[in-house]
Amino acid sequence: MRFWAVIPAAGIGARMGVDRPKQYLTLAGRTVLEHSIGPLLAHPAIAAAVVAIRQDDPWWPTLTLRNDARVHTCAGGTERADSVRNALRHLLERGAHNDDWVLVHDAARPCLLAEDLERLIETLKDEHIGGLLAVPVTDTVKRAAGDGRVETTLPRTGLWRAATPQMFRFGPLVHALEVATAEGLLVTDESMAMEHMGHRPLLVASSARNLKITHPSDLPIAERYLECSL
């Protein structure tokens, strides 16, 4: 049984309004992408990592990370699921087996704690399907109507914010993503594809600092987290 990491990194991060994809912005002396992959490569269980990048990506060749023998690249796709599927095909060519584990981690989630990653692996390694890091919702949640006014307040009991890594068996994950693609279902994370197949992924509690860089205001928060851990 082996553990593989997949990082879909073909997005352009248009909402950031900067001159490069957000995964290549610099935080605490390294790019967001390097911070995101770092904890995975530091874990002794991870055999290799596949980064799905745009074919015309001019920033990847500038990273020293590309010289790590455990780091491989493949062509990214239009959607996240396309990039993950391409990375899984690459792993299949490298000898991945159906019972191996795949950990899919966001390229723009640079503050993953080593202890959260360890908890995820230890909790799920004997599971049949897998699960994901997630954060329990503590805020009051509102559903908006079309005019921007509150339609209703949702009970937050049992609500979680999905994070990454999301860790699933190689074979079932490949099958779930292929079915979703064939049926025209746009899945926003791997858990959604597994849920579509009738599986019930296990939620593993994550630190709230495991944030995803989405808006410019996320950058100083992430930098403070990273500087505190240096």
Z-matrix of the N, CA and C atoms (Angstrom, degrees):
N
C 1 1.463
C 2 1.517 1 109.42
N 3 1.332 2 116.06 1 125.03
C 4 1.451 3 121.18 2 -179.89
C 5 1.523 4 110.74 3 -120.77
N 6 1.332 5 114.99 4 160.25
C 7 1.455 6 122.24 5 179.07
C 8 1.530 7 108.25 6 -117.26
N 9 1.326 8 115.88 7 126.32
C 10 1.455 9 122.12 8 179.93
C 11 1.530 10 109.03 9 -118.48
N 12 1.321 11 116.67 10 147.25
C 13 1.463 12 120.81 11 176.04
C 14 1.524 13 109.57 12 -109.84
N 15 1.323 14 115.66 13 140.68
C 16 1.461 15 122.61 14 176.42
C 17 1.521 16 108.00 15 -127.35
N 18 1.322 17 116.50 16 130.60
C 19 1.459 18 121.23 17 179.75
C 20 1.528 19 108.94 18 -126.62
N 21 1.337 20 118.02 19 103.28
C 22 1.469 21 119.91 20 175.30
C 23 1.522 22 109.46 21 -73.08
N 24 1.327 23 116.71 22 115.56
C 25 1.468 24 120.89 23 -173.30
C 26 1.524 25 111.75 24 -133.33
N 27 1.332 26 115.98 25 36.59
C 28 1.467 27 119.77 26 -178.14
C 29 1.529 28 112.32 27 -100.18
N 30 1.324 29 116.83 28 0.00
C 31 1.462 30 120.06 29 -178.65
C 32 1.519 31 112.31 30 -70.41
N 33 1.342 32 115.49 31 157.63
C 34 1.468 33 120.16 32 -178.94
C 35 1.522 34 112.66 33 -104.68
N 36 1.346 35 117.94 34 -10.60
C 37 1.466 36 120.23 35 175.38
C 38 1.506 37 113.88 36 59.90
N 39 1.325 38 117.76 37 46.43
C 40 1.464 39 121.78 38 -173.85
C 41 1.520 40 113.14 39 -59.57
N 42 1.338 41 117.46 40 -30.11
C 43 1.466 42 120.12 41 -177.10
C 44 1.519 43 112.99 42 -68.79
N 45 1.331 44 117.95 43 -16.11
C 46 1.460 45 120.64 44 -178.34
C 47 1.525 46 111.80 45 -76.26
N 48 1.336 47 117.74 46 -26.22
C 49 1.461 48 120.45 47 179.72
C 50 1.516 49 114.08 48 65.89
N 51 1.343 50 116.95 49 36.17
C 52 1.465 51 121.01 50 179.66
C 53 1.527 52 109.48 51 -119.68
N 54 1.332 53 115.79 52 178.94
C 55 1.460 54 119.91 53 -172.15
C 56 1.522 55 114.51 54 -86.72
N 57 1.324 56 117.20 55 5.65
C 58 1.468 57 120.90 56 -179.34
C 59 1.518 58 109.80 57 -154.12
N 60 1.318 59 118.20 58 161.22
C 61 1.462 60 119.92 59 176.16
C 62 1.520 61 110.71 60 -57.84
N 63 1.311 62 116.25 61 145.54
C 64 1.468 63 120.36 62 -172.80
C 65 1.526 64 113.32 63 -60.64
N 66 1.335 65 117.23 64 -26.40
C 67 1.466 66 118.89 65 179.91
C 68 1.523 67 112.94 66 -67.75
N 69 1.340 68 116.67 67 -13.20
C 70 1.461 69 120.40 68 179.66
C 71 1.530 70 113.06 69 -105.75
N 72 1.315 71 116.68 70 5.31
C 73 1.459 72 119.25 71 172.50
C 74 1.528 73 109.19 72 -69.91
N 75 1.329 74 116.45 73 154.80
C 76 1.465 75 120.69 74 -176.95
C 77 1.520 76 111.01 75 -98.21
N 78 1.325 77 114.44 76 131.44
C 79 1.463 78 122.29 77 175.36
C 80 1.523 79 108.46 78 -133.70
N 81 1.315 80 117.06 79 128.41
C 82 1.469 81 121.40 80 175.75
C 83 1.523 82 111.57 81 48.92
N 84 1.329 83 116.95 82 42.14
C 85 1.458 84 121.31 83 172.14
C 86 1.513 85 117.14 84 88.37
N 87 1.336 86 117.12 85 -6.68
C 88 1.463 87 120.03 86 178.13
C 89 1.521 88 109.18 87 -136.87
N 90 1.328 89 116.47 88 164.38
C 91 1.461 90 118.57 89 177.51
C 92 1.518 91 110.62 90 -72.00
N 93 1.320 92 114.69 91 157.84
C 94 1.469 93 120.91 92 175.89
C 95 1.522 94 109.97 93 -54.52
N 96 1.324 95 117.28 94 -43.28
C 97 1.463 96 121.49 95 -178.65
C 98 1.526 97 111.55 96 -61.86
N 99 1.318 98 117.28 97 -42.33
C 100 1.467 99 119.67 98 179.16
C 101 1.526 100 111.26 99 -64.42
N 102 1.319 101 117.06 100 -39.64
C 103 1.468 102 119.92 101 176.07
C 104 1.531 103 110.47 102 -64.44
N 105 1.321 104 117.00 103 -37.99
C 106 1.460 105 120.86 104 -176.88
C 107 1.525 106 111.75 105 -67.43
N 108 1.329 107 116.03 106 -41.04
C 109 1.467 108 119.86 107 -177.94
C 110 1.524 109 111.89 108 -79.65
N 111 1.319 110 117.10 109 -26.69
C 112 1.459 111 121.67 110 -173.79
C 113 1.519 112 116.10 111 -48.66
N 114 1.352 113 119.45 112 -52.86
C 115 1.460 114 119.34 113 -178.41
C 116 1.533 115 113.28 114 -62.40
N 117 1.323 116 117.15 115 -31.57
C 118 1.460 117 120.53 116 178.85
C 119 1.525 118 110.78 117 -67.95
N 120 1.333 119 116.38 118 -45.95
C 121 1.458 120 119.62 119 179.52
C 122 1.523 121 111.90 120 -68.17
N 123 1.328 122 116.54 121 -26.36
C 124 1.468 123 120.29 122 179.98
C 125 1.523 124 112.48 123 -77.28
N 126 1.330 125 117.63 124 -15.60
C 127 1.465 126 120.11 125 -178.79
C 128 1.526 127 109.51 126 -83.54
N 129 1.328 128 118.03 127 128.63
C 130 1.471 129 120.64 128 -174.71
C 131 1.528 130 114.46 129 -65.43
N 132 1.335 131 118.24 130 -17.30
C 133 1.467 132 119.90 131 -177.76
C 134 1.523 133 112.67 132 -80.21
N 135 1.328 134 117.80 133 -20.33
C 136 1.465 135 120.68 134 -173.95
C 137 1.531 136 109.72 135 -78.03
N 138 1.344 137 115.87 136 118.18
C 139 1.464 138 121.13 137 -177.50
C 140 1.517 139 111.68 138 -77.53
N 141 1.338 140 116.80 139 -39.40
C 142 1.463 141 121.02 140 -178.29
C 143 1.520 142 108.36 141 -165.51
N 144 1.334 143 115.28 142 163.56
C 145 1.460 144 121.58 143 177.86
C 146 1.519 145 109.17 144 -128.33
N 147 1.332 146 116.24 145 138.21
C 148 1.461 147 121.51 146 176.59
C 149 1.525 148 107.83 147 -115.42
N 150 1.327 149 115.73 148 123.77
C 151 1.459 150 121.90 149 179.42
C 152 1.531 151 107.84 150 -106.02
N 153 1.329 152 116.32 151 121.07
C 154 1.468 153 121.03 152 178.46
C 155 1.519 154 108.63 153 -90.57
N 156 1.339 155 117.11 154 115.27
C 157 1.460 156 121.90 155 -175.33
C 158 1.526 157 110.70 156 -123.86
N 159 1.316 158 115.45 157 160.69
C 160 1.468 159 120.80 158 174.91
C 161 1.524 160 109.61 159 -65.40
N 162 1.323 161 116.15 160 144.89
C 163 1.461 162 120.00 161 -177.63
C 164 1.529 163 112.07 162 -64.95
N 165 1.323 164 117.21 163 -27.72
C 166 1.463 165 120.07 164 180.00
C 167 1.523 166 111.60 165 -102.81
N 168 1.328 167 117.40 166 25.40
C 169 1.459 168 122.50 167 -176.89
C 170 1.534 169 110.08 168 -68.28
N 171 1.351 170 118.96 169 113.49
C 172 1.467 171 120.38 170 -179.64
C 173 1.526 172 113.95 171 -88.02
N 174 1.345 173 117.22 172 -7.50
C 175 1.466 174 119.89 173 -174.58
C 176 1.527 175 112.82 174 -93.61
N 177 1.340 176 117.23 175 -34.12
C 178 1.460 177 119.64 176 -178.85
C 179 1.535 178 112.61 177 -53.46
N 180 1.341 179 119.78 178 -45.47
C 181 1.472 180 119.41 179 -178.37
C 182 1.518 181 114.36 180 -61.56
N 183 1.328 182 118.13 181 -14.30
C 184 1.466 183 120.42 182 -178.86
C 185 1.527 184 112.65 183 -85.89
N 186 1.331 185 117.55 184 -8.79
C 187 1.459 186 121.21 185 -175.40
C 188 1.524 187 111.21 186 -89.81
N 189 1.316 188 117.31 187 135.57
C 190 1.465 189 120.32 188 174.72
C 191 1.523 190 110.71 189 -67.86
N 192 1.320 191 116.79 190 -20.22
C 193 1.459 192 122.23 191 178.90
C 194 1.523 193 111.67 192 -54.54
N 195 1.331 194 116.94 193 -31.25
C 196 1.460 195 119.91 194 -176.10
C 197 1.532 196 111.96 195 -66.06
N 198 1.334 197 116.94 196 -15.99
C 199 1.465 198 121.27 197 -178.78
C 200 1.521 199 113.03 198 -86.39
N 201 1.328 200 116.81 199 -6.38
C 202 1.467 201 120.66 200 177.69
C 203 1.525 202 108.59 201 -72.04
N 204 1.317 203 117.56 202 125.31
C 205 1.465 204 122.01 203 -175.44
C 206 1.521 205 112.86 204 -62.91
N 207 1.329 206 116.80 205 -20.88
C 208 1.468 207 119.33 206 -179.46
C 209 1.521 208 112.85 207 -86.62
N 210 1.329 209 117.18 208 -7.20
C 211 1.462 210 121.21 209 -175.58
C 212 1.532 211 109.50 210 -102.11
N 213 1.328 212 115.25 211 125.02
C 214 1.455 213 121.89 212 -179.76
C 215 1.531 214 108.31 213 -124.18
N 216 1.305 215 116.52 214 161.33
C 217 1.458 216 120.61 215 178.14
C 218 1.524 217 110.24 216 -125.07
N 219 1.322 218 114.67 217 157.41
C 220 1.455 219 122.17 218 171.97
C 221 1.522 220 107.37 219 -144.71
N 222 1.305 221 116.20 220 168.77
C 223 1.462 222 120.30 221 179.64
C 224 1.524 223 110.01 222 -70.76
N 225 1.312 224 115.91 223 132.39
C 226 1.456 225 120.47 224 174.87
C 227 1.516 226 110.85 225 -78.70
N 228 1.321 227 116.19 226 167.44
C 229 1.460 228 121.55 227 179.90
C 230 1.516 229 112.06 228 -115.39
N 231 1.314 230 115.11 229 -178.29
C 232 1.461 231 121.13 230 -179.72
C 233 1.520 232 111.06 231 -66.42
N 234 1.323 233 116.98 232 -42.40
C 235 1.458 234 122.97 233 179.73
C 236 1.524 235 109.85 234 -112.68
N 237 1.316 236 115.52 235 162.67
C 238 1.470 237 120.99 236 178.86
C 239 1.519 238 110.86 237 -53.49
N 240 1.335 239 116.52 238 -46.82
C 241 1.467 240 120.23 239 -177.22
C 242 1.521 241 111.58 240 -60.77
N 243 1.333 242 116.87 241 -34.62
C 244 1.463 243 120.48 242 178.56
C 245 1.531 244 110.14 243 -64.96
N 246 1.323 245 116.48 244 -42.73
C 247 1.464 246 120.77 245 178.94
C 248 1.525 247 111.25 246 -63.75
N 249 1.320 248 116.12 247 -42.76
C 250 1.465 249 119.63 248 179.91
C 251 1.518 250 110.36 249 -65.22
N 252 1.318 251 117.85 250 -41.77
C 253 1.465 252 120.64 251 178.31
C 254 1.518 253 111.35 252 -61.98
N 255 1.325 254 117.49 253 -41.14
C 256 1.467 255 120.28 254 177.62
C 257 1.524 256 111.17 255 -63.05
N 258 1.330 257 116.35 256 -40.26
C 259 1.466 258 120.40 257 179.17
C 260 1.525 259 110.80 258 -66.28
N 261 1.318 260 117.01 259 -37.61
C 262 1.466 261 120.02 260 178.58
C 263 1.526 262 111.23 261 -66.82
N 264 1.334 263 116.35 262 -37.11
C 265 1.472 264 119.10 263 175.56
C 266 1.530 265 110.05 264 -62.24
N 267 1.335 266 116.30 265 -40.20
C 268 1.466 267 120.83 266 177.74
C 269 1.527 268 110.42 267 -61.33
N 270 1.319 269 116.77 268 -42.91
C 271 1.462 270 120.59 269 179.47
C 272 1.522 271 111.36 270 -65.90
N 273 1.317 272 116.87 271 -36.04
C 274 1.459 273 120.29 272 176.90
C 275 1.525 274 110.46 273 -60.22
N 276 1.321 275 116.07 274 -40.72
C 277 1.463 276 120.68 275 177.81
C 278 1.528 277 111.49 276 -66.23
N 279 1.320 278 116.29 277 -24.88
C 280 1.462 279 120.83 278 179.11
C 281 1.525 280 112.05 279 -91.36
N 282 1.325 281 116.14 280 6.23
C 283 1.460 282 119.73 281 173.25
C 284 1.507 283 116.12 282 98.13
N 285 1.326 284 118.32 283 16.51
C 286 1.464 285 119.73 284 177.40
C 287 1.525 286 110.51 285 -63.50
N 288 1.324 287 116.19 286 143.09
C 289 1.456 288 122.67 287 -179.50
C 290 1.524 289 110.39 288 -109.65
N 291 1.326 290 116.14 289 161.53
C 292 1.462 291 121.20 290 -177.04
C 293 1.521 292 113.01 291 -58.26
N 294 1.332 293 117.36 292 -33.48
C 295 1.463 294 120.24 293 -177.22
C 296 1.523 295 113.63 294 -88.80
N 297 1.334 296 117.45 295 -3.47
C 298 1.468 297 119.57 296 175.32
C 299 1.524 298 109.68 297 -65.63
N 300 1.320 299 114.91 298 162.88
C 301 1.461 300 121.13 299 177.30
C 302 1.526 301 110.74 300 -102.14
N 303 1.324 302 115.78 301 142.15
C 304 1.458 303 122.09 302 173.81
C 305 1.522 304 108.55 303 -120.24
N 306 1.319 305 116.66 304 127.74
C 307 1.461 306 122.13 305 176.05
C 308 1.525 307 108.18 306 -109.07
N 309 1.319 308 117.32 307 111.03
C 310 1.463 309 122.12 308 179.92
C 311 1.524 310 108.14 309 -96.60
N 312 1.329 311 114.99 310 123.03
C 313 1.476 312 119.98 311 -175.80
C 314 1.521 313 109.78 312 -126.62
N 315 1.325 314 116.59 313 138.26
C 316 1.458 315 121.72 314 178.98
C 317 1.524 316 111.07 315 -64.52
N 318 1.336 317 116.17 316 137.29
C 319 1.459 318 121.25 317 177.55
C 320 1.518 319 112.06 318 -66.62
N 321 1.333 320 117.38 319 -23.56
C 322 1.461 321 121.99 320 -177.07
C 323 1.528 322 111.57 321 -108.98
N 324 1.331 323 115.75 322 33.97
C 325 1.468 324 120.38 323 176.12
C 326 1.532 325 106.92 324 -123.56
N 327 1.359 326 116.30 325 81.64
C 328 1.468 327 121.03 326 -167.67
C 329 1.526 328 116.42 327 -87.42
N 330 1.319 329 118.03 328 -2.65
C 331 1.472 330 119.54 329 -170.95
C 332 1.530 331 112.81 330 -110.72
N 333 1.329 332 116.94 331 26.56
C 334 1.465 333 120.64 332 177.69
C 335 1.526 334 109.79 333 -62.31
N 336 1.319 335 115.79 334 128.84
C 337 1.456 336 121.27 335 178.21
C 338 1.527 337 110.29 336 -85.34
N 339 1.328 338 116.60 337 141.49
C 340 1.462 339 120.91 338 178.56
C 341 1.522 340 111.03 339 -58.58
N 342 1.332 341 116.87 340 -37.10
C 343 1.468 342 119.09 341 -178.84
C 344 1.523 343 112.14 342 -69.96
N 345 1.342 344 117.87 343 -31.07
C 346 1.466 345 119.78 344 175.44
C 347 1.523 346 110.52 345 -69.12
N 348 1.328 347 116.93 346 -41.16
C 349 1.460 348 120.60 347 177.28
C 350 1.521 349 110.78 348 -62.73
N 351 1.318 350 116.56 349 -43.59
C 352 1.462 351 120.38 350 179.10
C 353 1.533 352 110.98 351 -62.92
N 354 1.340 353 116.49 352 -41.32
C 355 1.466 354 120.26 353 178.77
C 356 1.526 355 111.02 354 -62.65
N 357 1.329 356 116.42 355 -41.01
C 358 1.461 357 120.60 356 179.31
C 359 1.528 358 110.51 357 -60.56
N 360 1.329 359 116.35 358 -49.66
C 361 1.463 360 120.18 359 -177.33
C 362 1.521 361 111.23 360 -65.15
N 363 1.316 362 117.14 361 -45.01
C 364 1.465 363 120.23 362 -178.24
C 365 1.529 364 111.78 363 -66.40
N 366 1.318 365 116.78 364 -36.23
C 367 1.469 366 120.39 365 -178.86
C 368 1.520 367 111.76 366 -71.34
N 369 1.332 368 116.68 367 -35.97
C 370 1.462 369 119.88 368 -170.80
C 371 1.524 370 114.97 369 -101.20
N 372 1.313 371 119.07 370 -12.43
C 373 1.463 372 120.25 371 -169.08
C 374 1.530 373 113.82 372 -60.19
N 375 1.325 374 117.93 373 -23.34
C 376 1.457 375 120.46 374 178.09
C 377 1.524 376 112.58 375 -105.16
N 378 1.337 377 116.63 376 7.26
C 379 1.462 378 121.40 377 177.30
C 380 1.533 379 110.28 378 -75.62
N 381 1.322 380 115.25 379 157.46
C 382 1.469 381 119.35 380 178.81
C 383 1.523 382 111.24 381 -79.91
N 384 1.340 383 117.48 382 -38.37
C 385 1.462 384 121.43 383 -175.04
C 386 1.526 385 111.23 384 -110.12
N 387 1.314 386 118.01 385 -62.78
C 388 1.456 387 120.98 386 179.74
C 389 1.512 388 112.85 387 139.66
N 390 1.322 389 116.21 388 -158.37
C 391 1.456 390 120.44 389 -177.22
C 392 1.519 391 110.66 390 -177.08
N 393 1.326 392 115.27 391 -157.71
C 394 1.465 393 119.64 392 -172.25
C 395 1.518 394 111.36 393 -155.27
N 396 1.328 395 115.13 394 153.57
C 397 1.452 396 119.52 395 169.34
C 398 1.528 397 108.84 396 -72.25
N 399 1.314 398 116.26 397 142.19
C 400 1.459 399 121.07 398 -179.47
C 401 1.517 400 109.05 399 -156.63
N 402 1.322 401 115.22 400 159.87
C 403 1.469 402 121.63 401 -177.37
C 404 1.521 403 109.09 402 -119.81
N 405 1.336 404 118.95 403 124.80
C 406 1.468 405 119.91 404 177.99
C 407 1.523 406 111.23 405 -59.21
N 408 1.319 407 116.83 406 139.14
C 409 1.464 408 121.54 407 178.67
C 410 1.529 409 109.06 408 -75.46
N 411 1.329 410 116.00 409 126.54
C 412 1.466 411 120.69 410 179.18
C 413 1.524 412 112.20 411 -111.72
N 414 1.339 413 117.20 412 -19.94
C 415 1.460 414 120.56 413 178.42
C 416 1.523 415 111.05 414 -79.97
N 417 1.327 416 116.17 415 155.89
C 418 1.458 417 120.36 416 170.38
C 419 1.523 418 108.29 417 -71.00
N 420 1.338 419 116.77 418 133.34
C 421 1.467 420 121.97 419 -173.33
C 422 1.528 421 109.73 420 -108.73
N 423 1.317 422 116.45 421 128.80
C 424 1.464 423 123.20 422 178.76
C 425 1.527 424 110.20 423 -111.09
N 426 1.322 425 116.05 424 143.63
C 427 1.462 426 120.52 425 169.44
C 428 1.517 427 107.88 426 -103.54
N 429 1.350 428 115.87 427 128.55
C 430 1.456 429 120.63 428 -177.13
C 431 1.517 430 111.15 429 -92.33
N 432 1.304 431 115.43 430 147.18
C 433 1.463 432 122.00 431 171.35
C 434 1.523 433 109.02 432 -84.09
N 435 1.326 434 116.59 433 176.26
C 436 1.456 435 120.61 434 -177.93
C 437 1.511 436 114.39 435 -62.52
N 438 1.334 437 117.39 436 -23.52
C 439 1.468 438 120.12 437 -179.35
C 440 1.520 439 112.61 438 -91.80
N 441 1.338 440 117.28 439 7.43
C 442 1.451 441 120.54 440 177.80
C 443 1.512 442 114.74 441 85.97
N 444 1.324 443 117.28 442 1.47
C 445 1.469 444 120.64 443 177.81
C 446 1.528 445 109.43 444 -92.83
N 447 1.331 446 114.88 445 158.89
C 448 1.457 447 119.72 446 -179.39
C 449 1.521 448 109.87 447 -65.76
N 450 1.317 449 115.25 448 128.22
C 451 1.460 450 121.01 449 175.30
C 452 1.517 451 110.84 450 -92.82
N 453 1.344 452 114.88 451 -42.71
C 454 1.461 453 119.49 452 178.32
C 455 1.522 454 109.75 453 -163.47
N 456 1.327 455 115.68 454 162.36
C 457 1.460 456 122.13 455 173.33
C 458 1.518 457 108.04 456 -103.66
N 459 1.320 458 116.12 457 129.29
C 460 1.461 459 120.94 458 -177.36
C 461 1.525 460 110.12 459 -91.73
N 462 1.319 461 117.60 460 139.82
C 463 1.470 462 119.14 461 172.63
C 464 1.523 463 109.12 462 -66.51
N 465 1.324 464 117.30 463 129.27
C 466 1.464 465 119.98 464 -175.40
C 467 1.524 466 112.55 465 -86.63
N 468 1.326 467 117.84 466 -6.33
C 469 1.461 468 120.44 467 178.57
C 470 1.520 469 109.84 468 -58.56
N 471 1.311 470 116.43 469 125.52
C 472 1.452 471 120.96 470 178.40
C 473 1.511 472 115.02 471 83.73
N 474 1.350 473 118.21 472 0.80
C 475 1.459 474 120.46 473 179.57
C 476 1.535 475 110.67 474 -91.11
N 477 1.328 476 115.68 475 136.84
C 478 1.456 477 122.53 476 179.00
C 479 1.522 478 109.28 477 -131.59
N 480 1.332 479 116.84 478 150.31
C 481 1.464 480 122.52 479 171.27
C 482 1.530 481 107.98 480 -95.43
N 483 1.322 482 116.05 481 117.53
C 484 1.460 483 120.24 482 -179.22
C 485 1.517 484 110.40 483 -66.24
N 486 1.326 485 116.12 484 139.08
C 487 1.456 486 122.48 485 176.24
C 488 1.530 487 108.11 486 -128.68
N 489 1.302 488 116.39 487 -164.89
C 490 1.459 489 121.46 488 174.38
C 491 1.528 490 108.09 489 -140.39
N 492 1.341 491 117.31 490 161.24
C 493 1.442 492 128.80 491 7.28
C 494 1.528 493 113.90 492 -67.47
N 495 1.345 494 113.47 493 153.23
C 496 1.449 495 122.25 494 169.28
C 497 1.529 496 105.92 495 -112.38
N 498 1.318 497 116.64 496 127.19
C 499 1.470 498 121.64 497 -166.38
C 500 1.520 499 110.04 498 -119.82
N 501 1.332 500 115.68 499 116.14
C 502 1.461 501 120.90 500 -177.91
C 503 1.521 502 110.56 501 -137.59
N 504 1.333 503 115.28 502 158.22
C 505 1.456 504 120.39 503 174.29
C 506 1.525 505 109.52 504 -64.00
N 507 1.320 506 115.88 505 141.58
C 508 1.457 507 121.80 506 -174.35
C 509 1.530 508 112.28 507 -57.16
N 510 1.329 509 117.43 508 -54.00
C 511 1.461 510 120.93 509 -175.73
C 512 1.516 511 113.85 510 -60.21
N 513 1.335 512 118.73 511 -53.21
C 514 1.466 513 120.16 512 178.73
C 515 1.526 514 113.17 513 -60.76
N 516 1.336 515 118.07 514 -34.45
C 517 1.468 516 119.95 515 179.62
C 518 1.527 517 110.82 516 -68.90
N 519 1.316 518 117.11 517 -43.35
C 520 1.469 519 120.27 518 176.49
C 521 1.522 520 109.96 519 -57.47
N 522 1.327 521 116.18 520 -47.38
C 523 1.467 522 120.50 521 -178.08
C 524 1.524 523 111.35 522 -62.74
N 525 1.329 524 117.26 523 -43.61
C 526 1.465 525 121.19 524 -178.03
C 527 1.520 526 111.18 525 -63.33
N 528 1.327 527 117.43 526 -41.78
C 529 1.461 528 120.32 527 -179.79
C 530 1.527 529 111.39 528 -70.12
N 531 1.319 530 116.94 529 -35.50
C 532 1.470 531 119.81 530 177.64
C 533 1.522 532 110.97 531 -66.20
N 534 1.327 533 117.00 532 -41.60
C 535 1.465 534 120.77 533 178.25
C 536 1.521 535 110.47 534 -64.08
N 537 1.330 536 116.77 535 -44.68
C 538 1.466 537 120.48 536 180.00
C 539 1.529 538 110.69 537 -59.75
N 540 1.324 539 116.61 538 -42.47
C 541 1.462 540 120.44 539 179.06
C 542 1.520 541 110.93 540 -65.16
N 543 1.320 542 117.14 541 -44.82
C 544 1.461 543 121.40 542 -179.10
C 545 1.521 544 111.80 543 -62.56
N 546 1.331 545 116.80 544 -32.07
C 547 1.464 546 121.13 545 -177.81
C 548 1.528 547 112.19 546 -92.71
N 549 1.326 548 117.56 547 2.36
C 550 1.458 549 120.81 548 178.55
C 551 1.513 550 113.77 549 71.64
N 552 1.321 551 117.51 550 23.41
C 553 1.463 552 121.98 551 179.95
C 554 1.522 553 109.38 552 -89.05
N 555 1.322 554 117.20 553 119.96
C 556 1.461 555 121.62 554 177.78
C 557 1.525 556 108.79 555 -84.71
N 558 1.321 557 116.52 556 104.58
C 559 1.463 558 120.43 557 -178.93
C 560 1.523 559 108.91 558 -94.05
N 561 1.313 560 116.52 559 134.83
C 562 1.463 561 121.04 560 -177.46
C 563 1.523 562 112.64 561 -93.99
N 564 1.316 563 117.07 562 -12.01
C 565 1.465 564 120.64 563 170.68
C 566 1.524 565 108.46 564 -154.12
N 567 1.329 566 115.78 565 171.66
C 568 1.461 567 120.60 566 -175.63
C 569 1.519 568 111.32 567 -70.27
N 570 1.326 569 116.71 568 -33.48
C 571 1.457 570 120.33 569 178.34
C 572 1.529 571 111.01 570 -59.55
N 573 1.319 572 116.79 571 -38.88
C 574 1.466 573 120.30 572 179.86
C 575 1.527 574 111.11 573 -61.38
N 576 1.337 575 116.38 574 -39.73
C 577 1.463 576 119.77 575 177.26
C 578 1.519 577 111.00 576 -65.32
N 579 1.325 578 116.96 577 -41.37
C 580 1.461 579 120.68 578 179.19
C 581 1.528 580 110.80 579 -67.18
N 582 1.326 581 116.83 580 -39.14
C 583 1.470 582 120.58 581 177.71
C 584 1.528 583 110.57 582 -62.56
N 585 1.330 584 116.01 583 -37.29
C 586 1.469 585 120.75 584 179.52
C 587 1.526 586 110.95 585 -61.58
N 588 1.330 587 116.98 586 -26.86
C 589 1.463 588 121.44 587 178.51
C 590 1.520 589 112.43 588 -86.99
N 591 1.332 590 116.63 589 2.86
C 592 1.454 591 120.43 590 178.43
C 593 1.508 592 114.65 591 93.63
N 594 1.335 593 117.85 592 4.02
C 595 1.459 594 120.90 593 178.94
C 596 1.527 595 110.40 594 -82.94
N 597 1.316 596 115.77 595 158.88
C 598 1.461 597 122.02 596 179.05
C 599 1.531 598 109.16 597 -123.60
N 600 1.331 599 117.48 598 86.29
C 601 1.462 600 120.76 599 -177.97
C 602 1.532 601 111.79 600 -59.60
N 603 1.326 602 114.27 601 147.84
C 604 1.458 603 120.46 602 -179.38
C 605 1.523 604 110.07 603 -85.38
N 606 1.323 605 116.35 604 133.31
C 607 1.463 606 122.44 605 176.51
C 608 1.527 607 109.47 606 -87.15
N 609 1.323 608 116.16 607 127.54
C 610 1.466 609 121.91 608 179.51
C 611 1.523 610 107.38 609 -117.58
N 612 1.318 611 116.53 610 123.11
C 613 1.464 612 120.95 611 -173.64
C 614 1.525 613 111.95 612 -62.13
N 615 1.325 614 114.94 613 134.25
C 616 1.458 615 122.79 614 179.61
C 617 1.518 616 109.75 615 -120.63
N 618 1.316 617 115.89 616 154.50
C 619 1.457 618 120.50 617 171.58
C 620 1.523 619 109.88 618 -63.03
N 621 1.325 620 116.28 619 144.12
C 622 1.466 621 120.49 620 178.40
C 623 1.528 622 111.92 621 -68.27
N 624 1.321 623 117.89 622 -13.77
C 625 1.467 624 119.82 623 179.52
C 626 1.535 625 111.70 624 -74.79
N 627 1.315 626 117.24 625 -8.77
C 628 1.464 627 121.86 626 179.06
C 629 1.526 628 109.20 627 -77.64
N 630 1.334 629 116.15 628 57.58
C 631 1.459 630 121.18 629 -173.07
C 632 1.526 631 110.92 630 -84.57
N 633 1.335 632 114.89 631 157.97
C 634 1.457 633 121.79 632 176.20
C 635 1.523 634 108.86 633 -102.71
N 636 1.325 635 116.61 634 130.15
C 637 1.461 636 121.19 635 177.56
C 638 1.528 637 108.31 636 -70.35
N 639 1.323 638 116.34 637 113.71
C 640 1.466 639 121.10 638 -178.54
C 641 1.520 640 111.33 639 -125.84
N 642 1.325 641 116.97 640 -43.32
C 643 1.456 642 122.96 641 -177.99
C 644 1.531 643 109.59 642 -120.58
N 645 1.333 644 118.85 643 158.45
C 646 1.465 645 121.24 644 179.86
C 647 1.528 646 113.31 645 -53.96
N 648 1.315 647 117.59 646 -32.53
C 649 1.467 648 120.46 647 -178.92
C 650 1.528 649 112.47 648 -67.48
N 651 1.343 650 117.98 649 -15.54
C 652 1.466 651 120.76 650 178.49
C 653 1.523 652 112.01 651 -75.68
N 654 1.333 653 116.56 652 -23.37
C 655 1.468 654 120.37 653 -173.43
C 656 1.528 655 113.58 654 -63.75
N 657 1.338 656 119.67 655 -50.92
C 658 1.471 657 117.93 656 -179.56
C 659 1.522 658 112.69 657 -65.26
N 660 1.321 659 117.75 658 -30.71
C 661 1.469 660 120.26 659 177.84
C 662 1.521 661 109.53 660 -65.69
N 663 1.349 662 116.11 661 -48.30
C 664 1.458 663 120.34 662 179.69
C 665 1.527 664 111.17 663 -61.80
N 666 1.334 665 116.36 664 -39.64
C 667 1.466 666 119.34 665 -179.03
C 668 1.528 667 111.10 666 -64.12
N 669 1.315 668 116.75 667 -38.50
C 670 1.468 669 119.13 668 178.41
C 671 1.530 670 110.22 669 -64.80
N 672 1.315 671 116.90 670 -42.62
C 673 1.474 672 119.78 671 177.40
C 674 1.524 673 110.94 672 -58.89
N 675 1.336 674 115.27 673 -45.76
C 676 1.457 675 119.55 674 -176.66
C 677 1.526 676 111.92 675 -67.77
N 678 1.327 677 116.63 676 -40.82
C 679 1.463 678 119.56 677 179.14
C 680 1.517 679 111.89 678 -65.31
N 681 1.309 680 116.93 679 -33.27
C 682 1.464 681 120.35 680 178.48
C 683 1.532 682 111.98 681 -69.57
N 684 1.330 683 116.59 682 -24.20
C 685 1.460 684 119.81 683 -177.72
C 686 1.523 685 112.78 684 -94.19
N 687 1.341 686 117.31 685 -6.17
C 688 1.474 687 120.51 686 179.87
C 689 1.521 688 111.50 687 -76.42
